Amino acid sequence: MAGATAGALAGIVVADFSRVLAGPYATMLLGDLGARVIKVERPGAGDDTRAWGPPWAQDGQSTYFHSVNRNKESLALNLSAPEDLAIARNLASRADILIENFKPGTMARYGLAYEELRLMNSRLIWCSITGFGSTAGRDLPGYDLLVQAMGGLMSITGDDEPTKAGVALVDVLTGLHACVSILGALHHRDRTGQGQAIEVTLLGTLLSALVNQASAFVQAGVVSERMGNAHPSIAPYEVYQASDRPIVIAVGNDAQFARMAQVLDHAELANDPRFATNPARVTHRTALNAALNAALQNRTADHWQREFQRVGVPAGPVNDIAQAFALAQSLGLDPIRQVELSSQTSRTVAHPATFSETSVRYEHSAPTLDADGDALRREFST
C-alpha cells in the first residue's frame, strides 16, 4: 500500500486466509504495526461479516467488517480454480506469515498445509486458528458462543441464567493469542532463520483466560458458579446503586476499605468484625452490600466516584459505550482515528498501544471485496 507509515513490522507480508473475527482481528493488529496484509476472500461474497448488518458504514459495508479489517488489501480467489490456487500458493511462498481459520483439513485439501508450504518457504510462520483443535475436536464448529458455553465461561457469568459476554470475547482473546504467538515465532525466525507452525484454539484460549477461576479448579478442585457481578474472593468488588445510576466499587485491600468507609461517613464498618478483613467481608457479603447500598443512595455515582478517587479507592459509574468513548477522549487517549474511505474519510477505533520509536498506522479503512485484486493477481501470478 502506498504511503504506509514505518511501523515495527514494516516489510513483513501476511497472507490472511482467515475470516469472521479471531483471525481478522489478529491480522488487523499486525497491519496496524506496519505489516502488509493481503486478505484472501471468496469471490462474490467475501468474508461472512461483510453481510453482518445493520449497522452499515458509509461505504455500504457492515460496521462489523470494518471493525477488524482496516489496513488490508483484498484479493478474491476461488481456491477450487487451478489458476487462482496457483496465485494463492505463490502468495504463501512469498509471505512471512500465513493465518487461516478454516475447518481443519481444508488447507491441506488445497495443498496449502504447512507441511507442503514449508518446502517452498522454510521461513513461513503458518498460524491456524481452530475452535476445539485439529484432532478429536476437529468436527466441533468454532463459534464464539458455543465455546463460551462449552468452555465454562457462561457457567460463571450472569445471575439467574448462564450469560454470554456482550461481545465475542473468546474470538478477540484468541486473535490476541495468535498475534502474540506469531510475534514470538518471528523472533525465533530472526535467531534461527526457520519458520514454524502454530495452532491456537478458542477453547484453549478461554481456559487460559479463566485465570483465577481455572486455577481454583486445577489447584483446589473448586468449581465456581455464577455470582452475578460479585467476585468469588474479594469484597466489596461489584456493582452498587447510587442515587442516579449504578456504580462499581473494586476494593482490593483492607486499607482501601477503611478509606471507603470514611468517605461514606460509616467509619465503623472498618472496625466491624464482619468487615474488618477481606475474608470476613467475603463471608458476610450480603450484610455488607446492604449497608453499602443504603449509604450510596444518598449521592450520585459521579459524586461518589470523585470522592473515592480523592482517597484512592477504585470506583466508577457504569458507562454506556458512548460515555466510555467520551471518558477516553477526556483523558487524552484519542480513542477514534481518521482513515481513508474512497474519496472521504471514515473513523475507526484506535489501536490500544502507542510506541516511542515506531508508528501505528491508520492508512485505509476495510477494503471493498477484491479492491486490490487486479494488481495482486499480476504480482503473484508467477
N, C-alpha and C positions, 0 to 999 in steps of 0.2 A: 504494500500500500504506500502510495506516495505521501511524503510529509510526515511520516511517523516520528515521534519523539524517541530519544535514545533511552530506552528502558533497560532494566537489568538483564532481560532476556532477548535483547536485540540480536538478530541473526539466527535465532532458533526458529525452526519451522515445525509447526504442529499440523498433522493430518487428523482432522476431527471427524471421526465416523460415528459420533455419539448423537443422541437426540433426547428430547424432553428436558430433563433438569440436571441430574447429577453430573453427567459428562459435560454438557454445555456450560455449566457453572464453572467447572474446573478449567475448561479451555478458555473461557472468558477471562478468568483470573490470569492465566498465562498470557493472553493477549494484552491485558491491562499492563502487564510488566514488560511489554515490548516484543513478545514473540509474534511471528506471523502465523495466523491461524486460518487454515483452509477447511471450511465446513463442507463435508460431502453430504448431499441430500438426495432424496428420491425425486426424480423428475415429476413435474406436475403437482405434487402435493407438498414435498419438502418435509421438514420437521413437523411432527404432530402438533406442537404448540403454536405453529403459525395459525391454526384454526381455533385455538382455545380463547374464545372471546364471546361476548364483550367483557371488558372494555377494549377499545381499539386505539392504536396510536394514530398520529397524523397521517402516516403513510398507508393506513388501512390494515396494517399487520397488528396482531394481538399484542397488548402490553406485556402479556406473559412471555411471548417470544422475545420481545425487546429486553426483558429483564436479565437474560443470560446469554445474549448473542451479540453484544457490541464488539467492535474491533476484530471482525471476522470477514473473510471473503467466502462467497457461496459458490459451490460447484455442484451442479445436478448430474449425477451419474447413475445409470442403470447397471448394476453390477452383474446382471444376467446377460448383458450385451458384451460380446468379446472386446469391442473397441473401447467401451467405457471401462471395462475391467482392466484393460491394459493401462489406461490412464491412472486408475486407482493404484495399480501396482507400481507404476513409475513414481507416483506421488509418495507412496510408502518407502520406496527405495531411496528417496532423497530427503525424507523427513528426519528430524531429530526425535520426534515424539509422535506416537500414534495412540489415540484414545478411541475406544469403542465400547458400546454397551448393548450390543445385540444379544439375542438368546445364545447361550453357549453352543458352540459348534458352527454358528453362521459364518464367521470369518474364515474358518477352515474350509468350509464348503466353496468359498470363492478363492481359495489359495492365498488368503491374507492372514493366516495364523502366524504367530511369532516364529514357530519352528521353520516356516518357509521364508518369511521375510528376513530373518536374521542372516540367511545365506546370501541375500542381496545387499543387506545393510547391517553389518555387525554392530554399528553404533546406535541402532534404533532402540529407543525406550518405548516399549509396547505396553500400554495400560488397558486392562479390561475391567469394566465395572459390571458386576452381576448382583442379583438380588440375594441369592442364597448359596452362591458358589457354583463352580462349574462341574462338580461331581454329583453327589447324591441329591443336591438341591437344584440341579440344572433345570428341571422342568417346572419349578415354582416361579410364578410370574413376579418380577421385581417391582411391584408397585409400592410407593411410599406408605400408603395407608395400610396395606397388607403387612408390611414389615413393622410398622408401629404397633399393630395388633399382635402379630405372632412373636415379635421381639420383646414384648413385655412393657413397652412404654405406655400404652393405653391402660394397662392394669394399674399404674400408679399415677395416672393423670385424670383429672376431673373429680367430681364429687359423687353424684348419685349413680352415674353410669360411666363406663370407660369412654375417654375423650381423647381425640387426636389433637396434636398441636395445630395452631392456626395457619401454619404454612407447612410445606412438605419438608419438614426439618431433617429427616433422615437423608433425603436426597442431597440437601445442602451440605450436611456434615460429610457425606460420602464424597462429594465433589472436593471439599477441603482436604480430606484424607488423600484423595487421588493426587491433588496438586502437591501436597507435601511430599508424598512418596515419589512423585516424578522429579521434584527438585533434589531429593536425596539421590535418586538414580543418576541425575545429571552430574552431581558432584562425584559420584563413583566413576562415571564415564570420564570425567576430567582427569582422574587419577590413573585410570587403567586403560582407557580407550574403548571399553566394552559397554554395550547396551545391555538391557535385560528386560524380562517380562515381569509385570506387576499385575496382581489381581486384588481389587478392593471390593468387598461385599457390603451391601446395605445392612445385612443382619450383623456382620462383624462390627461395622461402624456403630450401629446402635448399641450393641452390648458394651463396647468401649465407652460410648458416650453416657451410659447409665452411671458411670463413675462410682460414687459412694453407694448407690443402690445396688449396683452389681457387686461391689466389694463386700457389702453386708451379707450377700448370699454366698459368695465364694469363700469368704473367710469365717463367717459366723453362722451360715445356714439360715439367715433371716430372709424370708420372702416378704418384701414390703407390699403394702396395699395402698389404695387411693386415700389421700388425705386432703383433697381439695387443694387449697393454696398453702397449706401448712407444710412445715419441714419436719421430717421424722426425728431430727436430732438437735434442733435449735428452736428456741422460743424467746421472745416473740419474733417471728420470721414469716409473716404472711400479710394478707390484706385486711385492713380495718376500715371503719366507716367514719369519716369526718362529717361535718355538718352539711357539706355540699356534694361530696363525691368520695369514692374510695381512695385510700392511701395505703401504701406499702411501708411497713417498718421492718428493717432487717438488722436486728441487734445481734452482734457477733460475740459479745463478751459481757461479763458482769459489770464492768466499769461503764460501758455504754448504756446498759440497762439502768444503772443508778442515775446517770445524767438524763436519760429519757424521763424517768420518774420525777426528777426535779422540774423539768420543763412542763410536765403535766400537772404540777402542783400536788403530786402524790408521792413525795419522797419516802413515805412509809412503806411503799411497795418494795423498795430495795432491801428493807430490813425484815420483811415478812418471810418466815422460814420456807413458805411455799414457793417464793420467787427469788430468794437471795442468790441462788446459783442456777446455772443453765440446766443441769439435770433436774433440779426441783421444778423449774418453770416448765420443762417438757412434761413432767409428770402431772402438773396442775395446770395444763394449758387451758382448759375450759374456764376455770375461775379467773385466770389471768386475762384471757380475751374479753370476758365480761367486764372486768374492771377497766381495761384499756378502751374498749368501745364507748363506755359511759363517759370517760374523760375526753375522748377525741371528738365527740359530737358537739362540743361547745364552740369549736372554731372550724374554719375552712381547712381544706387539705393544703392549700398554698401557705396559709399561716403556719401550720404545723411543720411543713417542710422547711420553711425559713428558720423556725425556732430550733428544730432538730439539727439542721445544718450548722447553726451557730455553735452548738456544743459537740459537734462531731458524731451525731447519731445518724446512720444511714436511713433515709426515708424519702419518699417521693410520691406524688399523685399517680394514679393510673391514667396515663395519657392515651388518647386515640392516635392513629398514625399521623394525622395532620399535626397534632400537638407535639408528637415526637420529633418530626422534622423541624418544627418551629424551635423546639428546645435545642436541637443540634445547631441550627443556624445561630441562635442567640449565644451559643458557646464558642462560636467561631470555627466550627468543624466543617463548614461548607459542604453540606450533605448532598447537594444537587449540582451537577455539572452540565455544561452545554456540549452537545455533539452535533456533527453534521447529519442532516437528513434531507437527501436530494439537494434542492436549492435553498432549503430552510435549515433552521437549527431545531434540535429537539433536546429534551432534558433526560438525564439518566442519573441513577443513584451513584454516589461517589464510591470509588474503591476505598475500603476501610483503612488502608495503610498509607503512610507517607514515607518518603525516602530522602535522605540528605544528599545523596550523590547521584541518584538516577531518577527518572521521571515515571510517573504513572500516566498513561495516555488515555485520552478520550477522543479518538480520531474519527471514528464513524459509528453511527447507530447500527442496529442489526440490519444485515443486508436483505434485500429482496431476493427471492429464490433465483438462483443461477445468475445473480447480478454480475459475477466475475467469470462466468462460465467460458466465454469465447477465449479470453486471454489465458485462462488456466488450462484449457484443453490444448492450446497451442504450446504452452510452456511444458506440459507433462505428456505430450503425445509421443515423444521419443526419449 
